[in-house]
């Protein structure tokens, strides 16, 4: 975790796939990591195949709020 918090930017490709495969414990770890990066003024970028509000797989409301709180760019 300490190594990731020191990076300048984290790019998570196909975040929807990552979340679908993650159990609640893994989602909690992702949430802590993303919060730490944001707190340290680092960039976190997600790529998804659909808009974040369409994913019921996000078991943790806090993780959903965090993912959905940033700038959303839709590319078709």
N, C-alpha and C positions, 0 to 999 in steps of 0.2 A: 504494500500500500504506500509506503514512504517513497518508493521510487516513482510511482505514478504521480504522486502529488507534486513532485518537483519538475515534471515536464511542462513545456510551454503550452501545448495543445494536445488534446486527445480526440482522435477521429474514430468513431465507432461505425463501421460500415454494416449495413443491414441490421440495424438495431432491433427491428421487429423480430428477426430470427433469433437473436441473442436472448431477447425477453421471453419468447415462446419456449425456449429450451431451459431457461433459468428457473430454479425453484425459489421459494420465498427467501431463503437464506442468501442465495446468490443475488437476488434483487436488492436485499438490504445492503449487501456489500457494495453493489453498484451505486446505490443511493448515497452511501457514505463517501465513496470515491468522488462522485460528481459534486457533492456539496463541498468537499475539501478543495477540489480544483477551482470551483467557482469562488469560494472564500479567498483563495490565493490569487484571484484575478486571472485565472487561466481560461482558455477557450475549450469548450466541449462541443463537438460537432457530431450529429447523428445523421446517418442516411437511413431512410425508410422507404418501403414500397407504397405506403399509404400515410395519410395524415395521422398524427399521434392520437387524436380523439377517437379513432376507429378501432383502437386496440383494446380489447377486453382482457388480453393476456397480462396486462400490467396489474399484478395482484396487489401491489402496494400503492395506495392512493398518493402517498408522498412522492414516489418515483414518477408516477404519471404527471403530477403537478410540476415537478422539476423539469421533466422532458418537454412538457407542453408550455412552459413559461418563457421560453426563448423566442428568438425570431424564427418564423416559419417561412421557408422558401419552397414553393412548389414548382418543380420542373417537369414538364410533360414532353 
